[in-house]
Amino acid sequence: MDEMTSLPRPPVGRFNWLKEIIGTLIFLVAVFTLLQLALPRSVVHGSSMEPNFEEGQRLVISRINYMIGDPQRGDIVVFNSPASDPGEPSLIKRVIGLPGETVEIRDTQVYIDGVLLDEPYIKEPCRPSSCRDQIHHLGENEYFLMGDNRNVSNDSRSFGPVTHDRIIGEVLFRYWPLNQIGFMHRFAFTGD
């Protein structure tokens, strides 16, 4: 049997430990920066997404989802409104209409290409004064976004469809308050 000899451990020089610490710090800063770019955080302002989101809740958003795919009906997205000035806070709404579809609000109900949309997530039925009859024919890069609290939401009903480039990302996770922590999910829609 061959005898194994162990080599002596190389001595650690004075500056090697400093290089290791600096290298580790640079690595941590790079990882933190990449996470901030790919998974930014957002805070809910207002009541337009009640009962599913409330004022002050904190969310993690994924930019990556829409770099490799497109928003789907039911996704909750953060976006810059076409009616907002630069520097104004982003909005959070639910994707209702997809590119190429016709979104119609008739008698306070939402129809997609003539089919009534089942919406179990809304806070309360929409009042006629909040959900006036209207029709939107979406272009190939346009999405119709609405709040879950339809009676107080400023959404595509007032500022029109939102183009893909204005959508920052999909809400993935609620991390504050701790008693409501959890992943978000898309509702299954009938008729799709």
C-alpha positions as CSV (number, residue, x, y, z in Angstrom):
1,M,0.0,0.0,0.0
2,D,1.2,3.4,-0.9
3,E,1.9,5.8,1.9
4,M,0.2,9.1,1.6
5,T,2.1,12.1,2.6
6,S,0.3,15.3,3.4
7,L,1.7,18.5,2.1
8,P,2.3,21.3,4.6
9,R,-0.4,23.9,4.6
10,P,0.8,27.1,2.8
11,P,1.3,30.0,5.2
12,V,-1.2,32.8,5.1
13,G,0.5,36.0,4.3
14,R,-0.3,39.3,5.9
15,F,-2.1,40.7,2.9
16,N,-3.9,37.5,1.9
17,W,-6.5,37.9,4.6
18,L,-7.1,41.5,3.6
19,K,-7.5,40.5,0.0
20,E,-10.0,37.8,1.1
21,I,-12.0,40.3,3.1
22,I,-12.1,42.9,0.3
23,G,-13.0,40.2,-2.3
24,T,-15.8,39.0,-0.1
25,L,-17.1,42.5,0.4
26,I,-17.1,43.2,-3.3
27,F,-18.9,39.9,-3.9
28,L,-21.6,40.8,-1.4
29,V,-22.1,44.3,-2.8
30,A,-22.4,42.8,-6.3
31,V,-24.9,40.2,-5.2
32,F,-27.0,42.9,-3.3
33,T,-26.9,45.2,-6.3
34,L,-28.1,42.4,-8.7
35,L,-30.9,41.4,-6.3
36,Q,-32.0,45.0,-6.1
37,L,-32.1,45.2,-9.9
38,A,-33.9,41.9,-10.4
39,L,-36.1,41.9,-7.3
40,P,-36.9,45.5,-6.2
41,R,-39.1,46.2,-3.3
42,S,-42.3,48.3,-3.2
43,V,-44.7,49.7,-0.6
44,V,-48.5,49.7,-1.1
45,H,-50.0,53.2,-1.0
46,G,-53.7,53.7,-0.8
47,S,-56.7,51.4,-0.8
48,S,-57.2,50.6,-4.5
49,M,-56.1,47.0,-4.1
50,E,-58.1,46.1,-1.0
51,P,-59.0,43.6,0.2
52,N,-55.8,41.9,-1.1
53,F,-53.3,44.6,-0.3
54,E,-53.5,47.3,2.3
55,E,-51.7,50.6,3.0
56,G,-48.1,50.1,4.2
57,Q,-47.6,46.5,3.1
58,R,-44.2,45.8,1.7
59,L,-43.8,43.7,-1.5
60,V,-41.0,42.0,-3.5
61,I,-41.3,42.5,-7.3
62,S,-39.7,40.4,-10.0
63,R,-38.4,42.3,-13.1
64,I,-37.1,39.0,-14.5
65,N,-40.5,37.4,-15.1
66,Y,-41.4,39.9,-17.8
67,M,-37.9,39.9,-19.4
68,I,-38.5,36.2,-20.3
69,G,-42.3,36.2,-20.6
70,D,-45.3,38.4,-20.7
71,P,-47.9,39.5,-18.1
72,Q,-50.8,37.1,-17.8
73,R,-54.4,37.8,-16.7
74,G,-54.6,37.9,-12.9
75,D,-51.0,38.9,-12.4
76,I,-50.5,41.7,-9.9
77,V,-48.1,44.2,-11.4
78,V,-46.2,47.4,-10.4
79,F,-46.0,49.9,-13.2
80,N,-45.6,53.6,-14.1
81,S,-48.9,55.1,-15.1
82,P,-49.0,56.7,-18.6
83,A,-50.7,59.7,-16.8
84,S,-48.0,60.1,-14.1
85,D,-45.1,62.5,-14.1
86,P,-41.5,61.2,-13.7
87,G,-40.7,60.8,-10.0
88,E,-44.3,59.9,-9.0
89,P,-44.7,56.6,-7.1
90,S,-45.5,53.5,-9.1
91,L,-48.9,52.0,-9.1
92,I,-50.0,48.4,-8.3
93,K,-52.9,46.9,-10.2
94,R,-54.2,43.5,-11.5
95,V,-53.8,42.5,-15.2
96,I,-57.3,42.2,-16.6
97,G,-57.0,42.6,-20.4
98,L,-54.2,41.2,-22.6
99,P,-52.8,42.4,-26.0
100,G,-55.3,42.1,-28.9
101,E,-58.3,41.6,-26.6
102,T,-61.4,43.8,-26.3
103,V,-62.2,44.8,-22.7
104,E,-65.7,46.0,-22.2
105,I,-67.3,47.4,-19.0
106,R,-71.0,46.9,-19.3
107,D,-73.5,47.3,-16.5
108,T,-70.6,47.4,-14.0
109,Q,-69.3,44.0,-15.1
110,V,-66.1,43.3,-17.0
111,Y,-66.2,41.4,-20.3
112,I,-63.2,40.1,-22.2
113,D,-64.0,39.5,-25.9
114,G,-67.7,39.3,-25.0
115,V,-67.2,36.8,-22.1
116,L,-68.0,37.9,-18.5
117,L,-64.9,37.8,-16.4
118,D,-65.3,35.9,-13.0
119,E,-63.6,38.1,-10.4
120,P,-63.5,36.6,-7.0
121,Y,-60.8,38.9,-5.8
122,I,-62.7,42.3,-5.9
123,K,-63.6,44.0,-2.7
124,E,-67.2,44.8,-3.6
125,P,-69.4,45.1,-6.6
126,C,-68.6,48.2,-8.7
127,R,-71.1,51.1,-8.5
128,P,-72.4,52.5,-11.8
129,S,-70.7,55.8,-11.1
130,S,-67.3,54.1,-10.8
131,C,-67.7,51.6,-13.6
132,R,-69.3,53.5,-16.5
133,D,-69.9,51.6,-19.7
134,Q,-66.8,51.7,-21.9
135,I,-64.9,49.6,-24.5
136,H,-61.1,49.3,-25.0
137,H,-59.6,47.5,-28.0
138,L,-56.0,46.7,-26.8
139,G,-53.1,46.9,-29.2
140,E,-50.5,44.2,-29.5
141,N,-48.4,45.7,-26.7
142,E,-51.1,47.0,-24.4
143,Y,-52.5,45.7,-21.1
144,F,-55.7,46.8,-19.3
145,L,-55.0,47.1,-15.5
146,M,-57.6,47.5,-12.7
147,G,-57.5,47.7,-9.0
148,D,-59.3,45.1,-6.8
149,N,-61.2,47.9,-5.0
150,R,-62.9,49.2,-8.2
151,N,-64.9,52.0,-6.5
152,V,-61.8,53.9,-5.5
153,S,-59.1,52.7,-8.0
154,N,-57.5,55.0,-10.5
155,D,-56.6,52.6,-13.3
156,S,-56.9,51.9,-17.0
157,R,-60.6,52.9,-16.9
158,S,-59.3,56.5,-16.5
159,F,-55.8,56.6,-18.0
160,G,-56.2,53.9,-20.6
161,P,-54.2,50.8,-21.5
162,V,-50.6,50.4,-20.3
163,T,-47.8,49.4,-22.6
164,H,-45.4,46.5,-21.6
165,D,-42.4,48.9,-21.3
166,R,-44.2,50.8,-18.4
167,I,-44.6,47.6,-16.4
168,I,-41.8,47.3,-13.8
169,G,-42.5,43.8,-12.7
170,E,-44.8,41.2,-11.1
171,V,-45.5,41.2,-7.4
172,L,-44.1,37.9,-6.0
173,F,-44.1,38.1,-2.3
174,R,-45.4,40.1,0.6
175,Y,-42.9,40.4,3.4
176,W,-44.5,43.0,5.7
177,P,-46.4,42.8,8.0
178,L,-45.1,39.5,9.2
179,N,-48.5,38.1,10.0
180,Q,-49.4,38.4,6.3
181,I,-46.2,37.2,4.8
182,G,-46.5,35.0,1.8
183,F,-46.3,34.4,-2.0
184,M,-48.8,36.0,-4.3
185,H,-50.8,33.8,-6.7
186,R,-52.6,34.3,-9.9
187,F,-56.3,33.5,-10.0
188,A,-57.5,30.8,-12.4
189,F,-59.9,32.4,-14.9
190,T,-62.7,30.6,-16.6
191,G,-63.0,31.1,-20.3
192,D,-59.2,31.2,-21.0
